[in-house]
């Protein structure tokens, strides 16, 4: 009887540990850097939002987002406490945007949203958002993988059948004002900050990107793989079943 009681306790404790481990792995895997919306209309001046959670027990201090080649980057919304810079190619087109914390950063258990406006391509297709997340220890996570990978990049589908999309702006100066108003509203909702700062258009962006070479930064390895998560779930379920059987047998013997 005593042996059965010890066995029952061991199974119960083991099951609890496995379930807790699975939940931890699941929360890490879901904490991706994402860009929304997932769908938009061709030629629309869309307000995009990149959401950056901190997965580690270290603050995220910088985020760089590569602008898809078929998207025309227009404007960004300034965020208090963050320095925003852009990088251009020889054709004076913005190819990346970087948000860098002036102090602190995104602490563990927190997330930050950054908002910008881009003009979508005229034809149906996909926008792949490659993002680079820097931590205070100098490590960087590259969110550049395909869908279903351990570190996937976000995809926005450009289609005439988009459920919700921003209408294409007129070809006058009025589209700048409309885009700025939409961007300011989205950022106020995300950060709870009331700001009336004027957002610079593409032609007035003069900042340059930081000189940090992303290729030389140490890569952060994912906390777990999808296969490990599935295996952990299966083991946890089996352990729970065995624990239940052991408890029933123990009660019958008593």
Secondary structure, DSSP 8 states (H G I E B T S, - for coil): -HHHHHHHHHHHHHHHHHHHHHHHHHHHHH---EEE-SEE-TT-EEEEEEEEE--SSS-EEEEEEE--TT-EEEEE---TTEEEEEEE-TTS-EEEEEEEESSS-B-TT-EEEEEEEEE--SSSEEEEE-EEEEETTS-EEEE-B-TTSTTB-EEEEE-TT-SS------SSTHHHHHHHHHHHHHHHHHH----------GGG---------GGGS-B---S--HHHHHHHHHHHHHHHHHHHHHHHHHHHH-
